[in-house]
Amino acid sequence: MTPPAARSAYDASRTELAVLLRDEPAYRVRQVWDGLHRRALRPGEMTDLPAPLRARLDAALPPALIEAARRTADGGDTVKWLWDLHDGRRVETVLMAYPDRVTVCVSTQAGCAMACAFCATGQMGFDRHLTTGEIVEQVVAAVRAAAPRRVSNVVFMGMGEPLANYDRTWAAVERIHDDLGISARRLTLSTVGLVPGIRRLAAEPLPVNLAVSLHAANDALRDVLVPMNRRYPLDELAEACAAYVAAKGRRLSIEWALIDGTNDRPSDMAQLAEFARPLAAHVNLIPLNPTPGYPVRGSSPRRVAAARDELEGLGVNATVRTTRGVEIDAACGQLAAGPVVGAPRVR
């Protein structure tokens, strides 16, 4: 049976590409596939193909992401894209260049259903899952923009909960690893704590990194900050994380947004240390970034430094994440696919 036509270049499978190229020499499939992935080229840019074939592929394999806006910060080292999708939904991607690496932060959903109060994406609600191609194409766009530097790291920390869109996200991970050539050890999936997804991830063959957005280490507070905790409380989450660490031999990361007077007290750090130590986890402390729907402020620089020192004194490796792109709403928790002036968002 002929596979259904793909909506975009990166949603096309090899089988679909073979059907599209059935009147061409067999080697064209590999040539075009490598052009899309290894070389990050659009079909019309593949000058090793005949011009009529390039034109046909351009028409048959359109991009899934149409750039609606691009903003830069940090002297050009941080770039945020707002993309229009085929159905009017919008998502954002952030590229960050550092002296020793280039990282792209990709979205896996349009919106998010996790409803974390302090996160702009959670405040906007859930629209839909992204397709595998829509996820992969974000990385390809970053590869093109970063050149001649190489994108070395991919973090699934943009809009959405990756493990709630598990099948498409994992297919994207495999494509990024196998076809874009980025090592599994440089791929990081973030989750608010979907225990079944963590257990599935532990059984996968690729040893990707796991980051858990914890933000509170007692169930009463976490139920408020991260509502998914009501379904998968901390004891269950810790068990799943331990199983993942045992299966993969990778260090677990814990993400903790420091909120003034809410989860940044010495008692909060003591609870965090109790959770992190048995897992030998590394803690990333993130001063809360401002969002319109959550007026509480982030911890002061002095309190952030004190929290790090308290954790280290309790035997937990902790670092303070450098905040990038706050002025363009590109920092952690700020992605919301806001409308471009004159182009209202379609829901």
C-alpha positions as CSV (number, residue, x, y, z in Angstrom):
1,M,0.0,0.0,0.0
2,T,1.3,3.5,-0.9
3,P,2.1,5.4,2.3
4,P,0.2,8.7,2.8
5,A,1.9,11.8,1.6
6,A,4.1,13.5,4.2
7,R,3.2,17.0,5.2
8,S,6.8,18.2,5.3
9,A,10.3,17.2,4.4
10,Y,11.2,15.9,7.9
11,D,7.9,14.0,8.4
12,A,8.8,11.9,5.3
13,S,10.1,8.5,6.1
14,R,12.7,6.7,3.9
15,T,9.8,4.6,2.6
16,E,7.8,7.7,1.6
17,L,10.9,9.2,0.0
18,A,11.4,6.0,-1.9
19,V,7.9,6.2,-3.2
20,L,8.3,9.8,-4.2
21,L,11.6,8.9,-6.0
22,R,10.4,5.6,-7.5
23,D,11.1,6.9,-11.1
24,E,14.7,7.8,-10.1
25,P,17.8,5.7,-9.6
26,A,17.8,3.9,-6.3
27,Y,20.7,5.8,-4.9
28,R,18.7,9.1,-5.0
29,V,16.9,8.1,-1.8
30,R,20.1,8.0,0.2
31,Q,21.3,11.1,-1.5
32,V,18.2,13.1,-0.7
33,W,18.0,11.7,2.8
34,D,21.6,12.6,3.6
35,G,21.1,16.0,2.0
36,L,18.2,16.8,4.3
37,H,19.9,15.5,7.5
38,R,23.7,15.3,7.3
39,R,24.0,18.4,5.2
40,A,20.9,20.3,6.5
41,L,19.9,21.3,3.0
42,R,16.6,22.2,1.5
43,P,15.7,20.2,-1.6
44,G,16.3,23.2,-3.8
45,E,19.8,23.6,-2.4
46,M,20.9,20.1,-3.4
47,T,23.0,21.1,-6.4
48,D,24.1,17.5,-7.0
49,L,20.5,16.8,-8.1
50,P,19.1,17.7,-11.5
51,A,17.2,21.0,-11.5
52,P,13.8,19.4,-12.4
53,L,14.1,17.0,-9.5
54,R,15.0,19.8,-7.1
55,A,11.9,21.7,-8.2
56,R,9.7,18.6,-7.8
57,L,11.1,17.8,-4.3
58,D,10.7,21.4,-3.2
59,A,7.0,21.2,-4.0
60,A,6.5,17.7,-2.5
61,L,8.6,18.2,0.6
62,P,7.8,21.7,2.0
63,P,9.2,22.9,5.4
64,A,7.0,22.3,8.4
65,L,8.3,25.5,10.1
66,I,7.6,28.9,8.7
67,E,9.6,31.7,10.4
68,A,7.2,34.2,11.9
69,A,9.8,36.1,13.9
70,R,13.5,35.9,15.0
71,R,14.9,37.7,18.0
72,T,18.5,37.8,19.3
73,A,20.1,38.6,22.6
74,D,23.4,38.3,24.4
75,G,25.3,39.9,21.6
76,G,23.8,37.5,19.0
77,D,24.8,34.4,21.0
78,T,21.1,33.7,21.8
79,V,18.5,33.4,19.0
80,K,14.8,32.7,19.5
81,W,12.6,31.7,16.6
82,L,8.8,31.9,16.5
83,W,7.5,29.3,14.0
84,D,4.1,29.1,12.3
85,L,3.0,25.5,11.8
86,H,0.7,24.3,9.0
87,D,-2.5,24.6,11.1
88,G,-1.9,28.0,12.6
89,R,-0.3,26.8,15.8
90,R,3.0,28.4,16.9
91,V,6.1,27.1,18.7
92,E,9.4,28.5,19.7
93,T,13.0,27.3,19.5
94,V,16.1,28.8,21.2
95,L,19.7,28.5,20.0
96,M,22.5,29.3,22.5
97,A,26.2,29.6,21.6
98,Y,28.8,29.2,24.3
99,P,32.6,29.2,24.0
100,D,32.7,25.4,24.3
101,R,29.4,24.3,22.8
102,V,26.3,25.2,20.8
103,T,23.0,24.1,22.2
104,V,19.5,24.2,20.8
105,C,16.4,24.0,23.0
106,V,13.5,22.5,21.1
107,S,9.8,22.2,21.7
108,T,7.8,19.0,21.6
109,Q,4.3,20.4,21.9
110,A,2.3,23.5,21.0
111,G,1.5,24.6,24.5
112,C,1.6,22.3,27.5
113,A,-1.0,20.5,29.7
114,M,1.2,20.2,32.8
115,A,-0.1,23.5,34.2
116,C,3.0,24.5,36.2
117,A,2.0,27.9,37.6
118,F,5.3,29.7,37.1
119,C,5.9,28.5,33.5
120,A,4.6,30.7,30.6
121,T,4.0,27.6,28.4
122,G,2.0,26.0,31.2
123,Q,-0.1,29.2,31.5
124,M,-1.0,29.1,27.8
125,G,-2.6,25.6,28.0
126,F,-2.2,22.7,25.5
127,D,-2.9,22.9,21.7
128,R,-1.4,19.7,20.3
129,H,1.6,17.4,20.0
130,L,4.3,18.2,17.5
131,T,5.1,15.6,14.8
132,T,8.5,14.0,14.7
133,G,9.3,16.1,11.6
134,E,8.4,19.3,13.4
135,I,10.7,18.5,16.2
136,V,13.6,17.4,14.0
137,E,13.3,20.4,11.7
138,Q,13.9,22.7,14.7
139,V,17.3,21.1,15.1
140,V,18.0,21.4,11.4
141,A,17.1,25.1,11.5
142,A,19.6,25.5,14.3
143,V,22.3,23.6,12.5
144,R,21.8,26.0,9.5
145,A,21.9,29.1,11.6
146,A,24.9,28.0,13.7
147,A,27.2,27.3,10.8
148,P,30.1,27.2,10.6
149,R,29.9,26.2,14.2
150,R,28.4,22.8,14.9
151,V,25.3,22.2,17.1
152,S,26.7,19.9,19.7
153,N,23.8,19.6,22.2
154,V,20.1,19.3,22.0
155,V,17.9,19.8,25.0
156,F,14.2,19.0,24.9
157,M,13.3,21.8,27.3
158,G,11.2,24.1,25.1
159,M,7.5,24.2,24.9
160,G,5.7,21.1,26.1
161,E,6.3,18.0,28.1
162,P,8.5,15.6,26.0
163,L,7.3,12.4,27.7
164,A,3.7,13.3,27.2
165,N,4.4,13.1,23.4
166,Y,6.6,10.1,23.9
167,D,6.4,8.2,20.6
168,R,7.0,11.3,18.4
169,T,9.7,12.6,20.7
170,W,11.6,9.4,20.8
171,A,11.4,9.0,17.0
172,A,12.9,12.5,16.8
173,V,15.7,11.5,19.2
174,E,16.6,8.5,17.1
175,R,16.6,10.7,13.9
176,I,18.7,13.3,15.5
177,H,21.1,10.7,16.7
178,D,21.2,8.4,13.7
179,D,20.8,10.9,10.8
180,L,22.0,14.2,12.1
181,G,24.9,12.5,13.9
182,I,24.5,14.1,17.4
183,S,25.7,11.8,20.2
184,A,23.1,10.4,22.6
185,R,25.2,11.7,25.5
186,R,24.5,15.2,24.2
187,L,20.8,14.8,24.1
188,T,18.8,15.7,27.2
189,L,15.1,15.1,27.8
190,S,13.4,17.1,30.5
191,T,10.2,16.0,32.3
192,V,8.1,17.2,35.2
193,G,8.0,13.6,36.4
194,L,5.9,11.4,34.1
195,V,6.9,8.1,35.8
196,P,5.6,5.8,33.0
197,G,7.6,7.8,30.5
198,I,10.8,7.6,32.6
199,R,10.4,3.9,32.9
200,R,9.9,3.6,29.1
201,L,13.0,5.7,28.6
202,A,15.1,3.4,30.8
203,A,14.3,0.6,28.4
204,E,15.4,2.4,25.2
205,P,18.8,1.6,23.6
206,L,20.2,5.1,23.5
207,P,21.7,6.5,26.8
208,V,20.3,10.0,26.6
209,N,20.4,12.3,29.6
210,L,17.4,12.8,31.8
211,A,16.5,16.1,33.6
212,V,13.7,16.2,36.1
213,S,12.0,19.6,36.8
214,L,11.5,19.1,40.5
215,H,11.1,22.6,42.1
216,A,9.9,21.2,45.4
217,A,10.9,18.2,47.4
218,N,7.9,17.8,49.6
219,D,4.6,16.6,48.1
220,A,2.4,19.3,49.6
221,L,4.4,22.1,47.9
222,R,5.1,20.2,44.7
223,D,1.3,19.5,44.3
224,V,0.9,23.2,44.0
225,L,3.9,24.1,41.9
226,V,3.9,21.0,39.7
227,P,0.3,19.6,39.6
228,M,1.5,16.3,37.9
229,N,2.9,15.4,41.4
230,R,-0.6,14.6,42.5
231,R,-0.6,11.7,40.1
232,Y,3.1,10.7,40.5
233,P,4.3,11.8,43.9
234,L,7.9,12.1,45.0
235,D,8.4,8.5,46.2
236,E,7.3,7.1,42.9
237,L,9.3,9.6,41.0
238,A,12.5,8.8,43.0
239,E,12.0,5.1,42.3
240,A,11.7,5.7,38.5
241,C,14.7,8.0,38.5
242,A,16.8,5.4,40.4
243,A,15.8,2.7,37.8
244,Y,16.8,5.1,35.0
245,V,20.2,5.8,36.5
246,A,20.8,2.1,37.1
247,A,19.9,1.2,33.6
248,K,21.8,3.9,31.8
249,G,24.7,4.8,34.0
250,R,24.1,8.5,33.3
251,R,24.0,11.2,35.9
252,L,20.5,12.5,36.7
253,S,19.9,16.3,36.6
254,I,17.4,18.0,38.8
255,E,16.1,21.4,37.7
256,W,15.0,23.8,40.4
257,A,13.5,27.2,39.7
258,L,14.3,29.3,42.8
259,I,11.2,31.3,43.9
260,D,11.6,33.9,46.5
261,G,10.2,32.8,49.9
262,T,8.5,29.7,48.4
263,N,11.2,27.0,47.6
264,D,14.5,28.8,48.3
265,R,14.7,28.5,52.1
266,P,17.3,26.4,54.0
267,S,14.6,23.9,54.8
268,D,13.8,23.5,51.1
269,M,17.4,22.9,50.3
270,A,17.6,20.3,53.0
271,Q,14.6,18.5,51.5
272,L,16.1,18.8,48.0
273,A,19.4,17.3,49.3
274,E,17.5,14.3,50.8
275,F,15.9,13.6,47.4
276,A,19.1,14.2,45.3
277,R,21.8,12.4,47.4
278,P,20.5,8.8,47.0
279,L,20.3,9.4,43.2
280,A,23.8,11.0,43.0
281,A,22.0,13.8,41.1
282,H,23.3,17.1,39.9
283,V,21.2,20.1,40.8
284,N,20.8,23.0,38.4
285,L,19.5,26.1,40.3
286,I,17.6,28.5,38.1
287,P,16.6,31.9,39.4
288,L,12.9,32.1,38.4
289,N,12.4,34.1,35.2
290,P,9.5,36.5,35.0
291,T,6.2,35.5,33.3
292,P,3.1,37.6,33.0
293,G,0.8,35.0,34.7
294,Y,2.9,34.4,37.8
295,P,3.7,37.7,39.7
296,V,6.0,36.1,42.3
297,R,9.6,37.1,41.9
298,G,12.7,34.9,41.7
299,S,15.2,34.6,44.5
300,S,17.8,37.3,44.9
301,P,21.4,36.7,43.7
302,R,22.5,36.5,47.3
303,R,19.9,33.9,48.1
304,V,20.7,31.9,45.0
305,A,24.4,31.8,45.9
306,A,23.5,30.8,49.5
307,A,21.2,28.0,48.3
308,R,24.0,26.6,46.2
309,D,26.4,26.7,49.1
310,E,23.8,25.0,51.4
311,L,23.4,22.1,48.9
312,E,27.1,21.7,48.5
313,G,27.5,21.6,52.3
314,L,24.9,18.8,52.4
315,G,26.9,16.8,49.9
316,V,25.0,17.7,46.7
317,N,26.7,18.9,43.5
318,A,24.9,22.1,42.5
319,T,25.5,24.8,39.9
320,V,23.6,28.0,39.1
321,R,22.4,28.1,35.5
322,T,23.5,31.2,33.6
323,T,20.3,33.0,32.5
324,R,20.2,33.6,28.7
325,G,17.7,35.6,26.6
326,V,15.5,37.0,29.4
327,E,15.0,40.3,27.4
328,I,13.6,38.3,24.5
329,D,11.5,35.9,26.7
330,A,13.8,33.0,25.7
331,A,14.9,31.9,29.2
332,C,13.7,28.9,31.1
333,G,10.0,28.9,31.6
334,Q,9.4,31.9,29.3
335,L,8.4,30.3,26.0
336,A,4.8,31.0,25.1
337,A,4.7,31.5,21.3
338,G,3.4,35.0,21.7
339,P,1.8,36.7,18.7
340,V,3.7,38.8,16.2
341,V,2.3,42.3,15.9
342,G,-0.2,42.3,13.1
343,A,-0.4,38.5,13.0
344,P,-2.7,37.2,15.7
345,R,-2.2,33.6,16.8
346,V,-4.7,31.1,15.4
347,R,-6.0,28.6,18.0
